[in-house]
Amino acid sequence: TSFKYRVLEMPGEAILARAHYLEAAAVLDEVAVLIERFLLSRVFIVLIIGGADLVILLAFGIAYAALLAAFLGVMTLVPAIGFILAIVPPIVVALTTGHSAFSTVLLVGALFVMSIIEGNVLTPKMAGKSINLNVLATFVGLFSGSLLWGLWGMFLAIPIMGIVRIAFSAIPATAAWGDL
């Protein structure tokens, strides 16, 4: 009952409190959309890299190409060491199925080029764009995240930066920092 009394006594404050509640709900909705966009961009990156790696593996005549390409695509989710872990099975399959060492080295080189494209072009462009971060901010975030928390920091840096950007943009006093 005391709450009703306060609302009747000071309706301006009650309206203001309701406005802050709605503003906070809008920020949370925007954060949820941000996370959804980030996850969708990561799924697209996995599909793109998996498809490109499938083409490479088929071109080299590697057995189990689809399974290996799917593994290579999924391992793009693991920052820094994902490619190193993912390249081992294709090398083993290539060498055990009669491919020459030279052919295997070319295979590793082609897959390495795809890894470079993923790490330096696709991920910063797609993941950064999905949460409205520029490429420089994405690289700084990945670097800072890896220094602070290692591999998990690299994976979580972009969504954390996006959430901070949205929170700063939603508060008028810090809106300039959100744009920065």
PyMOL commands that set and color helices and strands:
alter all, ss='L'
color gray80, all
select helices_A, chain A and resi 2-9+11-59+65-77+82-96+101-130+135-170+172-179
alter helices_A, ss='H'
color red, helices_A
deselect
rebuild
show_as cartoon
